[in-house]
């Protein structure tokens, strides 16, 4: 049986932190140093937002396009 870890109040914050960490690493590799305005967008972001940003990162021409 598969458990939805994002519905688990113990695991969900750790999973979101992992999403943020991986996305930040990928943004830095692709676009260089990540400015403060990007870090502000991460505060309070939900799973769906991290996934959308991750999808956009694949094809975006700029950092601004990832977060448009």
C-alpha positions in Angstrom: 0.0 0.0 0.0 1.4 3.4 -1.0 1.2 6.2 1.6 0.9 9.8 0.5 3.8 11.3 2.4 2.7 14.8 1.7 -0.4 14.2 3.8 1.7 13.0 6.7 2.3 16.0 9.0 5.6 14.5 10.1 7.1 14.0 6.7 5.6 16.8 4.7 7.8 19.6 6.0 10.9 17.6 5.3 9.8 16.7 1.8 9.1 20.4 1.0 12.6 21.2 2.3 14.0 18.6 -0.1 12.0 20.1 -3.0 13.4 23.6 -2.1 17.0 22.3 -1.8 17.0 20.5 -5.0 15.3 23.3 -6.9 17.7 25.9 -5.6 20.7 23.7 -6.6 19.3 23.3 -10.1 18.6 27.1 -10.4 22.2 27.9 -9.4 23.6 25.4 -11.9 21.5 26.8 -14.7 21.4 30.6 -13.9 24.2 31.2 -11.4 23.7 32.9 -8.0 20.1 33.0 -6.9 18.9 36.5 -5.9 17.1 37.3 -2.7 13.7 37.7 -4.5 13.8 34.0 -5.5 14.4 33.0 -1.9 11.4 35.1 -0.9 9.2 33.2 -3.3 10.2 30.0 -1.6 8.9 31.1 1.8 5.6 29.4 2.3 5.5 27.8 -1.1 3.4 24.6 -1.4 4.2 21.3 -3.1 2.3 22.3 -6.3 4.3 25.5 -6.6 7.7 23.7 -6.3 6.6 21.2 -8.9 5.5 23.9 -11.3 8.8 25.8 -10.9 10.7 22.6 -11.5 8.8 22.0 -14.7 9.4 25.5 -15.9 13.1 25.3 -15.1 13.4 22.7 -17.8 12.6 25.1 -20.6 12.9 28.6 -19.2 15.3 31.0 -20.9 15.7 33.1 -17.8 15.3 32.9 -14.0 12.4 35.3 -14.3 10.6 32.9 -16.7 10.8 30.1 -14.1 8.8 32.3 -11.7 6.5 34.1 -14.1 
